[in-house]
Amino acid sequence: MENDKGTICVTGATGYVASWLIMKLLQHGYAVHATVRSHHVKEKKDLSYLTNLPEASKKLTIFHADLDDSSSFEKAIQGCIGVFHLAHPMDVQNQEPEEKVTKRAVEGTLEILKACLESKTVKKVVYTSSVATVLFNDKNLDVVDEDIWSDIDICRSSNLVGSSYLVSKIMTEKSVLEFGKVNELEVVSLVLPLVVGPFICPNIPSSVYIALAMIFGDQDRYKYLTNSYMVHTDDATRALIFLFESENVNGRLICSSDRISFHQLYELLCQRYPGYNITIPNSMNTKNGDKKFSDLSSKKLLDTRFKFKYSVNDMYDGAIQCCKEKGIL
């Protein structure tokens, strides 16, 4: 346990990456202001997986805040030296109009950034972005890096993920980076692929469920695994903290440690976990169906001397073990 390092605000605290990040921040000696949506209070949602973490009784404070309420994050940000912004509307099925979701995400995020400026204590903001902001284009690039942005029109025509999520993530990240430049606020955006590994939240995170679609036999989710970029839960959160603590690191950074095709993943799972009856439909039962990869470059992150610790095997071992412990598998 390290010495007290100050207070950090983490938005969207009940999420997969955010909850693991809170655990790691407490381990690193930070106090944490964690924001959860107010409807969790009305539903009496169990937050014990956060409040029972080591050091949480002394160093974790829960705040209620919503992106729809522009001032609700102010109290959580007061006195903090940094903010990790992970809260985002998760409308992957286009249940709401794209314009409404984007407005909520962008305006809510800008209010958070304004509160950071007004606090006079926040030194850096770390925003968590998604590969959705870089991969949806028709450029057929061999290498995709931080200079590439997804094409909005291609996002709107995607049959994988709803445009409400894709467009709102793109517009929010652009707004974060622009706000940082204009207002001289130190901002870093970490672009994450599919995050896979252990989890402390009680329910299986959507990214872990997608990664384990072959284990669960959910063929409707196989389409998300055609070609996958992945990073371990712990590598993702270590990178977030690393970037917050690093000097002279700004802008976008991609954090992807592995890429694997559908059939490579199928072979890995069959060999490593033979106890599960993994099948694939005939329509996907050919390696020729694997699409061409673009290399998702994490060079900028690696150039900061950050190092990945975990392999794809580690990701799946951790995820499956957690599912077993929680009675999901």
C-alpha positions as CSV (number, residue, x, y, z in Angstrom):
1,M,0.0,0.0,0.0
2,E,1.5,3.3,-1.1
3,N,1.1,6.7,0.7
4,D,-1.8,9.0,0.2
5,K,-1.4,10.6,-3.3
6,G,-4.5,12.8,-3.4
7,T,-8.1,12.3,-4.6
8,I,-9.2,11.1,-8.0
9,C,-12.7,11.3,-9.5
10,V,-13.9,8.3,-11.5
11,T,-17.1,8.7,-13.5
12,G,-19.3,5.7,-14.4
13,A,-18.0,3.8,-11.4
14,T,-20.2,0.8,-11.7
15,G,-18.8,-0.1,-15.1
16,Y,-16.3,-3.0,-15.9
17,V,-13.2,-0.9,-16.4
18,A,-14.2,1.8,-14.0
19,S,-14.7,-0.6,-11.1
20,W,-11.4,-2.3,-11.7
21,L,-9.7,1.1,-12.0
22,I,-11.1,2.2,-8.6
23,M,-9.6,-0.9,-7.1
24,K,-6.3,-0.2,-8.6
25,L,-6.3,3.5,-7.6
26,L,-7.0,2.5,-4.0
27,Q,-4.1,0.1,-4.1
28,H,-1.9,2.9,-5.5
29,G,-2.7,5.1,-2.5
30,Y,-5.3,7.4,-4.0
31,A,-8.6,8.4,-2.4
32,V,-11.5,8.1,-4.9
33,H,-14.7,10.0,-5.6
34,A,-16.8,7.5,-7.6
35,T,-19.9,8.7,-9.5
36,V,-22.9,6.4,-10.1
37,R,-26.1,7.3,-11.8
38,S,-28.9,8.4,-9.4
39,H,-31.2,5.7,-10.6
40,H,-29.0,3.1,-8.9
41,V,-30.1,4.7,-5.6
42,K,-33.7,4.4,-6.5
43,E,-33.2,0.8,-7.5
44,K,-31.1,0.2,-4.4
45,K,-28.4,-1.3,-6.6
46,D,-25.8,-3.3,-4.7
47,L,-22.5,-1.4,-4.7
48,S,-20.8,-3.6,-2.1
49,Y,-18.3,-4.7,-4.7
50,L,-17.0,-1.2,-4.6
51,T,-17.6,-0.3,-1.0
52,N,-16.0,-3.5,0.3
53,L,-12.8,-3.0,-1.6
54,P,-9.6,-2.8,0.6
55,E,-9.2,0.8,1.8
56,A,-12.6,1.7,0.5
57,S,-14.1,2.4,4.0
58,K,-11.5,5.1,4.4
59,K,-10.8,6.4,0.9
60,L,-13.9,5.8,-1.3
61,T,-16.8,8.2,-1.5
62,I,-19.8,7.5,-3.7
63,F,-21.5,10.5,-5.5
64,H,-24.6,10.4,-7.6
65,A,-24.3,12.1,-11.0
66,D,-25.9,11.9,-14.4
67,L,-24.8,13.2,-17.8
68,D,-28.3,14.6,-18.2
69,D,-27.7,16.9,-15.2
70,S,-24.9,19.3,-16.1
71,S,-24.0,20.3,-12.6
72,S,-24.3,16.9,-10.9
73,F,-20.5,16.1,-11.2
74,E,-19.3,19.3,-9.5
75,K,-19.3,18.0,-6.0
76,A,-17.5,14.8,-7.0
77,I,-14.8,16.8,-8.8
78,Q,-14.2,19.3,-6.0
79,G,-10.8,18.8,-4.4
80,C,-9.6,16.2,-6.9
81,I,-6.2,16.3,-8.6
82,G,-7.4,14.2,-11.5
83,V,-10.5,12.9,-13.3
84,F,-10.9,9.6,-15.1
85,H,-14.0,10.0,-17.3
86,L,-15.6,6.7,-18.2
87,A,-19.3,7.4,-18.0
88,H,-21.0,7.2,-21.4
89,P,-24.5,6.3,-22.7
90,M,-24.3,2.6,-23.7
91,D,-26.9,2.7,-26.5
92,V,-25.4,0.0,-28.7
93,Q,-28.8,-1.1,-30.0
94,N,-30.0,2.4,-31.2
95,Q,-32.8,2.5,-28.7
96,E,-32.6,6.3,-28.7
97,P,-32.0,8.7,-31.6
98,E,-28.4,9.3,-32.4
99,E,-28.7,13.0,-32.0
100,K,-30.2,12.7,-28.5
101,V,-27.4,10.3,-27.3
102,T,-24.7,12.4,-28.8
103,K,-26.0,15.6,-27.3
104,R,-26.2,13.9,-23.8
105,A,-22.7,12.5,-24.1
106,V,-21.0,15.6,-25.5
107,E,-22.7,18.2,-23.4
108,G,-22.4,16.2,-20.2
109,T,-18.7,15.7,-20.8
110,L,-18.1,19.3,-21.6
111,E,-19.7,20.2,-18.3
112,I,-17.4,17.8,-16.5
113,L,-14.4,19.4,-18.2
114,K,-15.7,22.9,-17.2
115,A,-16.0,21.7,-13.6
116,C,-12.4,20.5,-13.8
117,L,-11.2,23.9,-14.9
118,E,-13.2,25.7,-12.2
119,S,-12.0,23.3,-9.4
120,K,-8.5,24.8,-9.7
121,T,-7.1,21.5,-8.4
122,V,-7.5,19.1,-11.3
123,K,-4.2,18.6,-13.0
124,K,-5.2,16.2,-15.7
125,V,-8.2,14.5,-17.2
126,V,-8.0,11.0,-18.7
127,Y,-10.8,10.1,-21.1
128,T,-11.6,6.5,-22.0
129,S,-12.4,6.1,-25.6
130,S,-13.0,3.1,-27.9
131,V,-11.6,1.5,-31.0
132,A,-15.0,2.4,-32.5
133,T,-13.5,5.9,-33.0
134,V,-10.7,4.6,-35.3
135,L,-11.7,1.4,-37.0
136,F,-14.9,2.3,-38.9
137,N,-13.5,3.5,-42.2
138,D,-12.9,2.3,-45.8
139,K,-9.2,3.3,-46.1
140,N,-8.0,-0.4,-46.0
141,L,-5.0,0.7,-44.1
142,D,-2.2,-1.7,-43.1
143,V,-1.7,0.3,-39.9
144,V,-4.3,2.3,-37.9
145,D,-2.9,4.8,-35.4
146,E,-4.1,7.8,-33.4
147,D,-4.2,10.0,-36.5
148,I,-7.1,8.0,-37.9
149,W,-10.8,8.7,-37.1
150,S,-13.8,6.6,-38.0
151,D,-16.0,7.8,-40.8
152,I,-19.4,9.0,-39.5
153,D,-21.3,7.8,-42.6
154,I,-19.8,4.3,-42.3
155,C,-20.7,4.3,-38.6
156,R,-24.3,5.1,-39.5
157,S,-24.4,2.2,-42.0
158,S,-22.8,-0.3,-39.6
159,N,-24.8,-3.5,-38.8
160,L,-22.5,-4.4,-35.9
161,V,-23.0,-1.5,-33.4
162,G,-25.7,1.1,-33.3
163,S,-24.7,4.5,-34.7
164,S,-26.0,6.2,-31.5
165,Y,-23.0,4.7,-29.7
166,L,-20.4,5.0,-32.5
167,V,-21.1,8.6,-33.4
168,S,-21.5,9.7,-29.8
169,K,-18.1,8.2,-28.9
170,I,-16.4,9.9,-31.8
171,M,-18.0,13.3,-31.2
172,T,-17.3,13.1,-27.4
173,E,-13.6,12.3,-27.8
174,K,-13.1,15.0,-30.4
175,S,-14.8,17.5,-28.0
176,V,-12.6,16.4,-25.1
177,L,-9.4,16.9,-27.1
178,E,-10.5,20.2,-28.5
179,F,-11.6,21.5,-25.1
180,G,-8.2,20.6,-23.7
181,K,-6.4,22.5,-26.4
182,V,-8.6,25.6,-26.2
183,N,-8.6,25.8,-22.4
184,E,-5.0,24.6,-21.8
185,L,-6.3,21.7,-19.7
186,E,-4.1,18.6,-19.7
187,V,-6.1,15.9,-21.4
188,V,-5.3,12.3,-22.4
189,S,-7.6,10.0,-24.3
190,L,-7.0,6.3,-24.1
191,V,-8.5,4.3,-27.0
192,L,-9.5,0.8,-25.8
193,P,-10.4,-2.3,-27.8
194,L,-12.4,-5.2,-26.4
195,V,-11.4,-5.4,-22.7
196,V,-11.2,-9.0,-21.5
197,G,-10.2,-10.6,-18.2
198,P,-11.2,-10.8,-14.6
199,F,-13.9,-8.5,-13.2
200,I,-15.2,-7.4,-9.8
201,C,-18.7,-6.3,-10.8
202,P,-21.4,-8.9,-10.0
203,N,-22.7,-9.3,-13.6
204,I,-20.6,-10.3,-16.6
205,P,-19.5,-7.2,-18.5
206,S,-20.7,-7.0,-22.1
207,S,-17.2,-7.1,-23.5
208,V,-16.4,-10.2,-21.6
209,Y,-19.6,-11.9,-22.7
210,I,-18.8,-11.1,-26.3
211,A,-15.3,-12.5,-25.9
212,L,-16.8,-15.7,-24.4
213,A,-19.5,-16.0,-27.0
214,M,-18.1,-19.3,-28.2
215,I,-18.0,-20.6,-24.7
216,F,-21.6,-19.6,-24.1
217,G,-22.6,-20.9,-27.5
218,D,-24.2,-17.5,-28.4
219,Q,-23.8,-17.5,-32.2
220,D,-25.6,-14.2,-32.5
221,R,-22.5,-12.6,-31.0
222,Y,-20.0,-14.4,-33.2
223,K,-20.1,-11.5,-35.7
224,Y,-18.2,-9.3,-33.1
225,L,-15.3,-11.8,-33.1
226,T,-14.6,-11.9,-36.8
227,N,-11.3,-10.1,-36.1
228,S,-10.7,-8.9,-32.6
229,Y,-8.4,-6.4,-30.9
230,M,-8.1,-7.1,-27.2
231,V,-6.5,-5.9,-24.0
232,H,-6.5,-7.4,-20.5
233,T,-8.5,-5.6,-17.8
234,D,-5.4,-5.0,-15.7
235,D,-3.3,-3.7,-18.6
236,A,-6.1,-1.2,-19.5
237,T,-6.4,0.2,-16.0
238,R,-2.6,0.2,-15.5
239,A,-2.3,2.2,-18.7
240,L,-4.9,4.7,-17.5
241,I,-3.1,5.3,-14.2
242,F,0.3,5.3,-16.0
243,L,-0.8,8.1,-18.3
244,F,-2.3,10.1,-15.5
245,E,1.0,9.9,-13.6
246,S,3.2,10.5,-16.7
247,E,4.4,14.0,-17.5
248,N,4.3,15.5,-21.0
249,V,1.8,12.9,-22.4
250,N,-1.2,14.3,-24.1
251,G,-3.7,13.6,-26.9
252,R,-4.8,10.2,-28.0
253,L,-3.1,6.9,-27.3
254,I,-4.2,3.4,-28.5
255,C,-4.0,0.6,-25.9
256,S,-4.3,-2.7,-27.7
257,S,-2.0,-5.6,-26.8
258,D,-3.4,-8.4,-29.1
259,R,-5.3,-9.1,-32.2
260,I,-6.8,-12.5,-33.1
261,S,-9.0,-13.8,-35.9
262,F,-12.2,-15.7,-35.4
263,H,-10.6,-19.0,-36.4
264,Q,-7.4,-18.4,-34.4
265,L,-9.7,-17.8,-31.4
266,Y,-11.7,-20.9,-32.1
267,E,-8.6,-23.0,-32.2
268,L,-7.2,-21.4,-29.0
269,L,-10.4,-22.0,-27.0
270,C,-10.8,-25.6,-28.2
271,Q,-7.2,-26.4,-27.2
272,R,-7.2,-24.5,-23.9
273,Y,-10.7,-25.3,-22.7
274,P,-11.6,-28.7,-24.1
275,G,-14.4,-29.2,-21.6
276,Y,-16.7,-26.8,-23.5
277,N,-18.6,-27.9,-26.6
278,I,-17.6,-25.1,-28.9
279,T,-19.2,-25.2,-32.3
280,I,-19.3,-22.7,-35.2
281,P,-21.9,-22.4,-38.0
282,N,-21.1,-23.7,-41.5
283,S,-21.3,-20.2,-42.8
284,M,-18.2,-19.3,-40.7
285,N,-16.4,-22.7,-41.0
286,T,-13.7,-21.6,-43.3
287,K,-10.5,-19.7,-42.5
288,N,-10.9,-17.9,-45.8
289,G,-13.8,-16.0,-44.1
290,D,-11.3,-14.2,-41.8
291,K,-11.2,-10.6,-43.0
292,K,-8.0,-8.7,-43.5
293,F,-6.6,-7.1,-40.4
294,S,-5.4,-3.6,-40.1
295,D,-2.6,-3.4,-37.5
296,L,-4.0,-1.4,-34.6
297,S,-0.8,0.4,-33.5
298,S,0.0,1.0,-29.8
299,K,3.4,2.3,-30.6
300,K,2.7,5.8,-29.2
301,L,1.8,4.2,-25.8
302,L,4.7,1.8,-25.9
303,D,7.0,4.8,-26.6
304,T,6.1,6.2,-23.2
305,R,7.7,3.1,-21.7
306,F,4.4,1.5,-20.8
307,K,4.6,-2.3,-21.0
308,F,1.8,-4.8,-21.5
309,K,1.9,-7.7,-19.0
310,Y,-0.8,-10.1,-20.2
311,S,-1.5,-12.3,-23.1
312,V,-4.7,-13.5,-24.7
313,N,-4.4,-16.7,-22.7
314,D,-4.3,-14.6,-19.5
315,M,-7.4,-12.7,-20.6
316,Y,-9.4,-15.8,-21.1
317,D,-8.1,-17.6,-18.0
318,G,-9.1,-14.6,-15.9
319,A,-12.5,-14.1,-17.5
320,I,-13.4,-17.8,-17.3
321,Q,-12.2,-18.2,-13.7
322,C,-14.3,-15.1,-12.7
323,C,-17.4,-16.5,-14.4
324,K,-16.9,-19.8,-12.5
325,E,-16.5,-18.1,-9.2
326,K,-19.6,-16.0,-9.7
327,G,-21.7,-19.0,-10.9
328,I,-22.0,-17.7,-14.5
329,L,-20.3,-20.7,-15.9
